[in-house]
Amino acid sequence: MVGSHTASSHLPKAADAGSPRTPTDGTVISAWVEHRNAQGRVYWYHPGERRSVWDKPDELKSARERAMDSTPWREYKSGERSYYVNKETKQSTWTMPSDLKAYLDSIPDDPPKAIAARPSASPRPAPGEAGGASTPLSAPGSGTPEPMGPGTAAPRQSSSIGGGSNIRSAPLMYNSYEEAEAAFISLLRLKQVGPDSTWEQTLRVIVTEPLYKALRSLADRKAAFTKYVQELKDEQAAQREAKEEKLRPAMARALQQQRAGMLKPYASFATFKKRLQDTSLWAELDDEAQAHTIFEAIRHDAREKDAVRQKHVNTHNRTALEALLKSIDMQPTTLWRDVHRTILESDEYRSDARLQTMSLSDMLQVFEAHMATVEGEARAAQTQQDATSRRKDREARDAFHAMMQAHIDDGTMHARSTWTTYYAVIRHDARLDAMLATQGSTAQELFYDRLDELERAFATQRRHVQAYMKENNILASRPSDWGIWREACQSSKAPEAIRTLSERALQALFDECLYQAERDAREARRRAERRLRHAADDLRYACKHVDPPLDIHASFEEIVPRLRDLPEFRRLAETSDGMDVARSAWDRFARRQAEKQADARHAPGRSRTDYTDLDDASDERKRKDLSRAEDPRAVRRRTEYDT
């Protein structure tokens, strides 16, 4: 609501100016006096304070009028009519808002505390006259104000001071910036400022108007002008859009009714104009730009409809082609050229007109998608087949392992078994036949893996048994020691790991210990024989260097006294069979020397004959076979537990 405007002037003093009076009937008469200006607008004058106001003083207001002051709504007069303005939203209306009416109806309609005094017989002179009392300003033109839309408010009306031209205009007063802005915008509306007007043009028109000074700074005025012009442009755009919304369906119907039908998605504006420029609808257009806008909207709708139609066709074609591809027996290695030829020759393709319009690239995409499905199914089938095969192979290996474990438990398979002997046992077993059809490890490889485990366990048991026997000085040097050996292993003094061994395991361990004892004895004899042989060679070599030379025709007994001084002879004499070895060495030395002398007589040069060692040809001195004795792990020794 517009705030009060106070104009002060020198007024003649009245005898009744001052505090309110009380008439004889009891009604309080206010000091305020009601007047009307030349335009008929009411204002109030206080003689004692010598000021006038546009707004009714509080003491003259009724209870409902005072209640309205607590709301954002303000009531203004336009002639005989009242209109209401919301000072917060700037909304104006000719009728009282329902919420305001409901609020005021709840207030008792109490009369005002005082009534205005009647004006004197000679009214106060109007502003500009002699004695010039100040009078509120009225709006220029004295026209009837109109309620404004949201964002505007009824301006504080003002008028030029009547009378002589030597009187200056009174300043405009507003309660808030929004009210001042609304007053300035009302001036722009009054001057019919259009949306295309510039600030410079508008300034020349409004600069002399009183409401031009409603806003104090030039920046505020220009900002209000910009806001007003933008509102006009928005309003004009809304009107233009509403008109386009009205003309667009009408033009679309006009195109549909023509022989050529609806506008094609690829049509140009020239075609659109050619088809409609002779109709009355074309004349309703504001300009060609509006025609372009409507054309783009109609063509956009046509393109959307065509896209929907094409989408339906594509969906149908893809569905039909997928069904056709499913009816063809395809493998992951099937080629596109073969499938394409089959599609073109099929009855489904020849009978479907829409399918025949399908592009080759779209057909190839569907084929690739279907081939991906075929390949996926093939991979899934292969994966399932591989899983089945692996499960079958695992079951066959588990069965073969179970068979070997059963044979280990009953003694058929042990640490000294061979594949040859074990194969003879299982060659007719179905579990071996099942292993032949598997991939991965063979039955023989599984056998050797299990045999390695048995041999490691057997070696551990053998070390424990040998340590126990050595500790108790029990030897296994000949087969007859089996009884003593077994009794020692089964005695209560034996460790539990040995005492709990089965009879078959003990027999195998005894055979192994017996074999090792025999092997050690053979090695000891071989080493002793080698030492004696080396000692004999040393003795023969020493005989060559005895001085004076030995008589090669003498017997061993005759030559012994001379040999006793030789260290080589003494080493042989200390052994048990040393004398026999020394005799053999002397005989060989004497024979060899005699042969050399005979050769020297017949052929002084190099001997023509390679003489052999005659001693080696005898039964006692035959060369031993240097090949190693049988190893039970290479050639399995036949023992009782093999049967």
C-alpha positions in Angstrom: 0.0 0.0 0.0 1.2 3.4 -0.8 2.6 5.2 2.2 1.4 8.6 3.4 2.5 11.7 1.6 2.9 14.8 3.6 2.9 18.3 2.1 3.3 21.3 4.4 2.3 24.9 3.7 1.4 27.9 5.7 -2.3 27.8 6.5 -4.5 30.4 8.3 -5.0 29.6 11.9 -8.5 28.3 12.7 -10.1 28.9 16.0 -11.1 25.2 16.3 -7.6 23.8 15.5 -6.2 21.5 18.2 -7.6 18.5 20.0 -10.7 16.6 19.0 -14.1 18.0 20.0 -17.1 16.3 21.4 -20.5 17.3 20.1 -23.5 17.5 22.2 -24.7 14.0 21.0 -21.6 12.3 22.4 -19.8 11.6 19.1 -16.1 12.4 19.1 -15.2 14.9 16.4 -11.6 14.5 15.1 -9.3 17.4 14.4 -8.8 15.9 10.9 -10.8 17.6 8.2 -11.8 15.6 5.0 -11.3 17.4 1.7 -11.3 16.6 -2.0 -8.9 17.9 -4.6 -9.7 19.1 -8.0 -9.8 15.5 -9.4 -12.1 14.4 -6.7 -9.6 12.4 -4.7 -10.1 12.5 -0.9 -7.4 13.7 1.5 -7.3 14.7 5.1 -6.0 17.9 6.6 -5.0 18.6 10.3 -5.3 22.3 11.1 -3.3 22.1 14.4 -0.4 20.2 12.8 -0.9 22.0 9.5 -0.3 18.9 7.4 -2.4 16.9 4.9 -2.2 13.1 4.1 -3.7 10.8 1.5 -4.2 7.9 3.9 -7.0 8.0 6.3 -5.7 8.6 9.8 -5.9 5.7 12.3 -8.4 7.4 14.6 -10.8 7.7 11.7 -10.5 4.0 10.7 -13.0 1.4 11.7 -11.9 -1.9 13.3 -12.0 -3.7 9.9 -9.9 -1.0 8.3 -7.3 -1.2 11.1 -7.3 -5.0 10.7 -6.6 -4.7 7.0 -3.4 -2.7 7.9 -2.0 -5.9 9.4 -2.3 -7.8 6.1 -0.3 -7.4 2.9 -3.4 -6.1 1.1 -4.2 -2.4 0.6 -7.4 -0.8 -0.7 -7.3 2.0 -3.2 -10.0 4.1 -4.9 -10.4 4.7 -8.6 -13.3 7.0 -8.9 -16.2 5.3 -7.1 -14.6 1.8 -7.4 -12.2 0.2 -5.0 -9.4 -2.1 -6.0 -6.9 -4.1 -3.9 -3.1 -4.5 -4.2 -0.9 -7.0 -2.5 2.2 -5.1 -1.5 4.3 -8.3 -1.3 3.3 -10.1 -4.6 2.3 -6.8 -6.4 -0.9 -8.6 -7.4 -4.0 -6.2 -8.0 -7.6 -7.1 -8.3 -11.0 -5.3 -8.5 -12.6 -7.7 -6.1 -11.7 -8.3 -2.5 -9.6 -11.6 -2.2 -11.5 -14.4 -0.5 -8.9 -14.9 2.3 -9.0 -11.1 3.1 -12.8 -11.1 3.1 -12.9 -14.1 5.4 -10.5 -12.4 7.7 -12.3 -9.1 7.8 -15.7 -10.8 8.3 -14.3 -12.2 11.5 -13.6 -8.7 12.9 -16.5 -6.9 14.6 -17.7 -3.9 12.5 -17.0 -1.3 15.3 -17.4 2.3 14.3 -14.3 4.5 14.2 -13.2 6.2 17.4 -13.8 9.6 15.9 -15.3 11.2 12.8 -13.7 13.8 10.6 -14.7 17.4 11.1 -16.7 19.0 8.5 -14.9 21.5 6.3 -15.5 25.2 7.0 -17.9 27.2 5.0 -15.0 28.7 3.1 -12.8 25.7 2.2 -9.1 25.7 2.4 -7.6 27.2 -0.7 -6.3 24.7 -3.2 -2.5 24.5 -3.7 -1.3 27.4 -5.8 -4.0 29.8 -4.7 -3.6 32.7 -2.3 -2.7 31.5 1.1 -1.6 28.2 -0.7 -2.5 25.4 1.7 -0.7 22.2 0.7 -2.8 19.6 -1.0 -2.0 15.9 -1.8 -0.8 15.3 -5.3 -3.1 13.5 -7.8 -2.2 11.3 -10.7 -1.8 13.0 -14.1 -4.7 12.9 -16.5 -7.2 12.0 -13.7 -7.9 8.8 -15.5 -9.3 5.8 -13.8 -6.5 3.4 -12.7 -6.7 -0.3 -13.8 -5.7 -3.2 -11.6 -2.3 -4.6 -12.6 -1.1 -8.1 -12.9 1.2 -9.9 -10.5 4.4 -8.1 -9.8 2.8 -4.6 -10.1 1.1 -2.2 -7.7 -1.0 0.8 -7.9 1.3 3.8 -8.1 1.2 6.7 -5.8 -0.7 9.2 -7.8 0.5 12.7 -8.2 -0.4 15.8 -10.1 1.2 19.0 -11.0 0.5 21.7 -8.6 -2.5 23.7 -9.9 -2.4 27.4 -10.3 0.4 29.5 -11.4 3.5 28.0 -13.1 5.8 29.5 -10.5 4.9 26.6 -8.1 7.3 23.5 -8.2 6.1 19.9 -8.3 6.0 18.1 -4.9 8.3 15.1 -4.5 6.8 11.6 -4.7 7.0 9.4 -1.6 6.8 5.5 -1.5 6.9 3.0 1.3 9.2 0.6 -0.6 11.3 0.2 -3.7 8.8 -2.2 -5.1 6.0 0.4 -5.0 8.2 2.9 -6.6 9.2 0.4 -9.3 5.5 -0.4 -9.9 4.8 3.4 -10.3 7.6 3.7 -12.8 6.4 0.7 -14.8 2.9 2.2 -14.9 4.4 5.2 -16.5 5.9 3.0 -19.2 2.6 1.4 -19.8 0.9 4.8 -20.0 3.4 5.9 -22.6 2.9 2.6 -24.5 6.5 1.7 -24.5 6.9 -1.4 -26.7 9.2 -4.4 -26.5 11.3 -3.1 -29.3 11.9 0.3 -27.7 15.3 1.3 -26.7 16.2 3.0 -23.4 17.3 6.2 -25.2 14.1 6.4 -27.1 12.0 5.8 -24.0 14.0 8.3 -21.9 13.1 11.2 -24.3 9.4 10.4 -23.8 9.2 10.0 -20.0 11.9 12.3 -18.7 9.4 15.2 -18.2 6.8 13.1 -16.4 6.4 13.3 -12.6 6.5 9.5 -12.2 9.9 9.5 -13.9 11.2 10.5 -10.4 9.5 7.5 -8.7 12.9 5.8 -8.8 15.7 7.9 -7.5 18.7 6.6 -9.6 19.1 6.3 -13.3 20.4 2.7 -12.8 17.2 1.7 -11.1 15.1 3.3 -13.8 17.0 1.5 -16.5 16.7 -1.8 -14.6 13.0 -1.3 -14.3 12.8 -0.5 -18.0 14.7 -3.6 -18.9 12.4 -5.7 -16.7 9.3 -4.2 -18.2 10.6 -4.7 -21.8 11.5 -8.3 -21.0 8.0 -8.9 -19.6 6.5 -7.5 -22.8 8.8 -9.8 -24.8 7.8 -12.8 -22.8 4.2 -11.9 -23.1 4.6 -11.4 -26.9 6.4 -14.7 -27.2 3.7 -16.5 -25.2 1.0 -15.0 -27.5 3.1 -16.0 -30.5 3.5 -19.5 -29.2 -0.2 -19.8 -28.5 -1.0 -18.7 -32.0 1.5 -21.3 -33.3 -0.2 -24.0 -31.2 -3.5 -23.0 -32.7 -2.3 -22.9 -36.4 -0.1 -26.0 -36.3 -2.9 -28.6 -36.0 -5.0 -26.7 -38.5 -2.2 -26.6 -41.1 -1.5 -30.3 -40.4 -5.2 -31.1 -41.1 -5.1 -28.9 -44.2 -2.1 -30.9 -45.5 -3.8 -34.2 -44.7 -6.9 -33.2 -46.7 -4.9 -32.4 -49.8 -4.3 -35.0 -52.4 -0.5 -35.2 -51.7 -1.3 -36.2 -48.1 0.7 -35.4 -45.0 4.1 -33.7 -45.3 6.9 -36.2 -46.0 9.7 -36.4 -43.4 12.2 -35.2 -46.0 10.0 -32.3 -47.3 11.5 -28.8 -47.6 10.0 -25.5 -46.5 9.4 -24.5 -50.1 7.1 -27.5 -50.6 5.3 -26.6 -47.4 4.8 -23.0 -48.5 3.7 -24.0 -52.0 1.0 -26.3 -50.6 -0.4 -23.8 -48.0 0.3 -20.3 -49.3 -3.1 -20.1 -51.1 -5.1 -21.0 -48.0 -6.6 -18.7 -45.4 -4.4 -20.2 -42.7 -1.3 -18.8 -44.4 -2.7 -15.3 -44.2 -3.1 -15.6 -40.4 0.7 -16.0 -40.0 2.5 -13.0 -38.5 5.6 -13.5 -40.6 7.5 -16.2 -42.5 9.6 -17.0 -39.4 6.5 -18.2 -37.8 5.7 -20.3 -40.8 9.2 -21.8 -40.5 8.6 -22.6 -36.9 5.3 -24.4 -37.7 6.9 -26.2 -40.6 9.7 -27.5 -38.4 7.1 -28.7 -35.8 5.0 -30.5 -38.5 8.0 -32.0 -40.1 9.3 -33.1 -36.7 6.0 -34.9 -36.0 6.2 -36.5 -39.5 9.7 -37.7 -38.8 8.7 -39.1 -35.4 5.8 -41.0 -37.0 8.0 -42.2 -39.7 10.6 -43.3 -37.2 7.9 -45.2 -35.2 6.7 -46.9 -38.4 10.3 -47.7 -39.4 10.9 -49.1 -35.9 7.9 -51.4 -36.2 9.1 -52.5 -39.6 12.7 -53.1 -38.3 11.3 -55.0 -35.3 9.2 -57.2 -37.6 12.1 -57.8 -39.9 14.5 -58.7 -37.1 11.9 -61.1 -35.5 11.2 -62.7 -38.9 14.8 -63.1 -39.8 15.7 -64.5 -36.3 12.9 -67.1 -36.7 14.2 -68.0 -40.2 17.8 -68.3 -38.9 16.7 -70.6 -36.1 15.1 -72.9 -38.7 18.5 -73.3 -40.4 21.0 -75.8 -39.1 24.0 -73.7 -38.3 27.3 -74.5 -36.8 30.0 -72.2 -35.4 31.9 -72.6 -38.6 28.9 -71.7 -40.9 29.7 -68.9 -43.4 27.5 -65.9 -44.1 27.4 -66.4 -47.8 25.9 -69.8 -47.4 23.3 -68.6 -44.9 22.5 -65.5 -47.1 21.9 -67.7 -50.1 19.6 -70.0 -48.0 17.6 -66.9 -46.8 17.0 -65.6 -50.3 15.8 -68.9 -51.5 13.5 -69.6 -48.6 9.7 -69.3 -48.9 9.4 -67.1 -45.8 11.6 -64.4 -47.3 9.9 -64.5 -50.7 6.4 -64.2 -49.1 7.3 -61.3 -46.8 7.3 -57.9 -48.5 8.6 -56.1 -45.5 11.4 -58.6 -44.9 12.5 -58.0 -48.5 13.1 -54.3 -47.7 15.6 -55.2 -45.0 19.1 -53.9 -45.7 22.0 -56.2 -46.1 23.8 -54.6 -43.1 20.8 -55.1 -40.8 20.6 -58.8 -42.0 24.3 -59.2 -41.3 23.9 -57.8 -37.7 21.1 -60.2 -37.0 23.2 -63.1 -38.4 26.1 -62.1 -36.2 23.9 -61.9 -33.1 22.5 -65.3 -34.0 26.0 -66.7 -34.6 27.1 -65.4 -31.2 24.2 -67.4 -29.7 25.2 -70.5 -31.7 28.8 -70.2 -30.7 27.7 -69.7 -27.0 25.6 -72.8 -27.2 28.5 -74.7 -28.8 30.9 -73.5 -26.1 28.4 -74.5 -23.4 27.9 -77.9 -24.9 31.7 -78.4 -25.2 32.2 -77.2 -21.6 29.6 -79.7 -20.4 31.2 -82.4 -22.5 34.6 -81.6 -21.1 33.2 -81.6 -17.6 31.6 -84.9 -18.2 34.8 -86.3 -19.6 36.9 -85.0 -16.7 34.4 -86.4 -14.3 34.5 -89.8 -16.1 38.4 -89.7 -16.1 38.4 -88.8 -12.4 36.1 -91.7 -11.6 38.2 -94.1 -13.6 41.4 -92.9 -11.8 39.7 -93.1 -8.4 38.6 -96.7 -9.2 42.1 -97.6 -10.3 43.6 -96.1 -7.1 41.0 -98.0 -5.1 42.1 -101.2 -6.9 45.7 -100.6 -6.2 45.0 -99.9 -2.5 43.0 -103.2 -2.3 46.0 -105.0 -3.8 48.3 -103.3 -1.4 46.1 -104.3 1.5 46.1 -108.0 0.4 49.8 -108.0 -0.4 49.5 -108.3 -4.2 51.2 -105.0 -4.7 54.2 -104.0 -2.6 57.4 -102.0 -2.7 59.2 -104.6 -4.8 56.5 -105.1 -7.3 57.1 -104.4 -11.0 54.7 -103.2 -13.7 55.2 -106.5 -15.6 54.2 -108.7 -12.7 51.4 -106.3 -11.6 50.0 -106.0 -15.2 49.7 -109.8 -15.3 47.4 -109.6 -12.3 45.1 -106.7 -13.6 45.1 -107.1 -17.3 41.6 -108.5 -17.4 40.2 -106.0 -14.8 37.5 -103.6 -16.2 39.1 -100.8 -14.1 42.2 -101.1 -16.2 40.1 -101.0 -19.4 38.4 -97.8 -18.1 41.8 -96.2 -17.6 42.8 -96.9 -21.2 39.9 -94.5 -22.4 41.0 -91.6 -20.2 43.2 -88.6 -20.9 46.1 -87.5 -18.7 48.1 -90.0 -16.6 48.1 -93.6 -17.8 47.6 -96.6 -15.6 51.3 -97.4 -15.7 52.2 -93.8 -14.5 49.6 -94.1 -11.6 51.2 -97.5 -10.7 54.7 -96.0 -10.6 53.5 -93.0 -8.5 51.9 -95.4 -6.0 55.0 -97.6 -6.1 57.3 -94.6 -5.3 55.1 -94.0 -2.2 55.4 -97.6 -1.2 59.2 -97.6 -1.7 59.6 -94.4 0.4 57.5 -96.0 3.2 59.5 -99.3 2.8 62.8 -97.4 3.0 61.7 -95.7 6.2 60.6 -99.0 7.8 63.9 -100.6 6.8 66.0 -97.8 8.4 64.0 -98.2 11.6 64.4 -102.0 11.6 68.1 -101.9 10.8 68.7 -99.4 13.6 66.8 -101.6 16.0 68.7 -104.8 14.9 72.0 -103.1 15.1 71.2 -101.8 18.6 70.4 -105.4 19.7 73.2 -107.0 17.7 70.9 -109.1 15.6 72.1 -109.9 12.1 70.4 -111.1 9.0 73.3 -112.7 7.2 71.7 -115.9 6.0 68.1 -117.2 5.4 68.3 -119.3 8.6 68.3 -116.1 10.7 64.6 -115.5 9.8 63.2 -117.0 13.0 65.5 -115.0 15.3 65.0 -111.9 13.3 61.2 -112.1 13.3 61.0 -113.0 17.0 63.1 -109.8 17.8 60.8 -107.7 15.7 57.6 -109.0 17.4 59.0 -108.8 20.9 57.6 -106.4 23.4 60.9 -104.6 23.5 60.6 -103.6 19.9 59.2 -100.1 19.0 55.5 -100.0 18.2 56.2 -99.0 14.6 58.1 -102.3 14.2 56.0 -104.4 16.4 52.8 -103.6 14.5 54.2 -104.6 11.1 52.5 -107.5 9.4 54.1 -110.8 8.7 54.4 -110.1 5.0 56.0 -106.7 5.7 58.5 -108.3 8.1 59.4 -111.0 5.5 60.0 -108.3 2.9 62.1 -106.3 5.3 64.1 -109.4 6.2 64.8 -110.3 2.6 65.9 -106.7 2.0 68.3 -106.8 4.9 69.5 -110.3 3.9 70.2 -109.0 0.4 72.1 -106.0 1.7 74.2 -108.2 3.9 75.0 -110.5 1.0 75.8 -107.5 -1.2 78.1 -106.1 1.5 79.9 -109.4 1.8 80.4 -109.6 -1.9 81.8 -106.1 -1.9 84.1 -106.9 1.0 85.4 -110.0 -0.8 85.9 -108.0 -4.0 87.8 -105.3 -2.2 90.0 -107.9 -0.5 90.8 -109.7 -3.8 91.6 -106.4 -5.4 94.0 -105.5 -2.6 95.7 -109.0 -2.9 95.9 -108.6 -6.7 97.5 -105.2 -6.3 99.9 -106.6 -3.7 100.9 -109.4 -6.1 101.6 -106.9 -8.8 103.7 -104.9 -6.5 105.7 -108.1 -5.5 106.3 -109.0 -9.2 107.5 -105.5 -9.8 109.8 -105.7 -6.8 111.2 -109.0 -8.0 112.4 -107.3 -11.2 114.6 -104.9 -9.2 116.2 -107.3 -6.7 120.0 -107.2 -6.9 121.5 -109.6 -7.7 118.7 -110.8 -9.9 116.6 -113.7 -8.7 117.0 -117.1 -10.3 113.9 -117.6 -12.3 114.4 -121.4 -12.4 114.4 -121.7 -8.6 111.3 -122.8 -6.8 109.2 -120.6 -4.5 110.5 -122.2 -1.4 114.1 -121.6 -2.6 113.5 -118.0 -3.3 111.5 -117.1 -0.1 114.6 -116.3 2.0 115.5 -113.6 -0.5 111.9 -112.3 -0.7 111.5 -111.9 3.1 113.4 -108.6 3.0 111.0 -107.0 0.6 108.1 -104.9 2.1 105.8 -106.1 -0.6 106.3 -109.7 0.5 105.9 -108.8 4.1 102.5 -107.2 3.4 101.3 -110.4 1.7 102.7 -112.6 4.4 100.6 -110.8 7.0 97.3 -111.8 5.2 95.6 -115.1 5.6 96.0 -116.2 1.9 99.1 -114.1 1.4 101.6 -116.9 0.9 99.4 -118.5 -1.8 99.2 -115.2 -3.5 102.9 -114.7 -3.2 103.5 -118.1 -4.7 101.2 -117.4 -7.6 102.9 -114.0 -8.1 106.4 -115.7 -8.2 105.3 -118.4 -10.6 103.9 -115.8 -13.0 107.0 -113.6 -12.7 109.3 -116.5 -13.4 107.3 -117.8 -16.4 107.1 -114.3 -17.9 110.8 -113.7 -17.5 111.6 -117.1 -19.2 109.3 -116.2 -22.1 111.0 -112.9 -22.6 114.5 -114.6 -22.6 113.3 -117.1 -25.2 111.9 -114.3 -27.4 115.1 -112.4 -27.1 117.1 -115.4 -28.5 114.9 -116.0 -31.5 114.0 -112.4 -32.3 116.1 -109.8 -30.8 113.7 -107.1 -31.9 110.1 -106.6 -30.9 108.1 -109.7 -29.8 105.8 -110.9 -32.5 103.4 -112.6 -30.1 101.1 -111.0 -27.5 101.3 -113.4 -24.6 98.3 -113.8 -22.4 98.5 -114.2 -18.7 98.5 -117.9 -18.2 97.5 -117.5 -14.6 94.3 -115.7 -15.7 93.4 -118.7 -17.9 93.3 -121.0 -14.9 90.1 -121.7 -13.0 91.4 -120.0 -9.9 92.5 -116.8 -11.7 89.8 -116.3 -14.3 88.7 -112.7 -14.5 85.5 -112.0 -12.7 82.5 -110.6 -14.5 82.7 -106.9 -13.9 78.9 -106.4 -14.3 77.1 -105.6 -11.1 75.2 -108.2 -9.2 71.4 -108.2 -9.6 69.7 -105.2 -7.9 66.3 -106.1 -6.4 65.0 -102.7 -7.5 66.0 -103.3 -11.2 65.4 -107.0 -11.6 62.9 -107.9 -8.9 64.2 -110.8 -6.9 61.8 -113.7 -6.6 60.9 -114.2 -3.0 58.2 -116.0 -1.2 56.0 -112.9 -0.9 55.9 -112.5 -4.7 53.8 -115.6 -4.9 
